[in-house]
Amino acid sequence: MVFTGPEQVLLLARRRDLRRISLDTDDYTDVILDVPIVRHAVAIDFDPVEQMVYWTDDRVRAVGRVYLNGSGNIQCFCLFLYGG
């Protein structure tokens, strides 16, 4: 997949949504990624080779991924084990 969007971006995990902010524009336009199953995102990462965004969601105890353009929503469910 070839992404033809902004070259410089800032990715944010904001609890109920994931955002891509273009640093190529003067107004720093932000776009909410089309990910319907975000309950409580706490961390975000990016794979520049595959153009995939990964995030963790501690409400559903899952790791998800989606293409930077918001397509291809895939949930990789993982059980987080808590000590106690």
Buried (B, 14 or more C-beta within 10 A) or exposed (E): EEEEEBEEBEBBBEEEBBBBBBEEEEEEEBBBBEBEEBEEBEEBEBEEEEBBBBBBBEEBBBBBBBBBBBEEBEBEEEEEEEEE
